[in-house]
Amino acid sequence: MPANIITTDDLRQFKIELLDELKQLFGHRAETNTREYLKSSEVSKLLDISLSKLQHMRIRKVLPYTRIGSTIYYKREDIQTLLEANRKQAKVKSLSLFQK
């Protein structure tokens, strides 16, 4: 069986190809994180709430949704609006509490 000799140029080329593939892979993942619509499981993880709590929010009409078949989708913008609407301002009288 003949031996294959790998040169430093071969390794360098392999490294370049591997890095290109990783960039494409991670670039694709970044694009999926900016989708306009999210599924229930994604929203549940994003808000750190249970699926039943999310269902309760749907029933109470706290969070708008779209149902296609048995899959429920939420607009990312609606989630952001909900978070902003429930944002509480800090009531700090003096910043000296945070200074050493």
C-alpha positions, 0 to 999 in steps of 0.5 A: 500500500503506497503511503500518502505524504501530507505537506504543510501546503496540504494542511494549510489548504485544508485549514482554509477550506475548513474555516470557510465551511465553519463560517458558512455554517455559523453564518447560516445559524445567525440568519435563523436567529433573526427570523420574523416568526418564532415557534412556541418552543422558541418563544418559551425558551426566549422568555424562559417560560413554560409552554403552558404559561405561553398558552395562558398568554394566548388565551388571555390575548396578551401575545398575538399569534398566528396558527397554521395547522397545528403550529403556532407562530409569534412575531418577534416584533410582538414579543419585543413590544410585550417586553417593552410594555412591561418594562419597569424603570429603576427608582434609584435615589442616589448613585452612591449605592453603586459606588465604592 
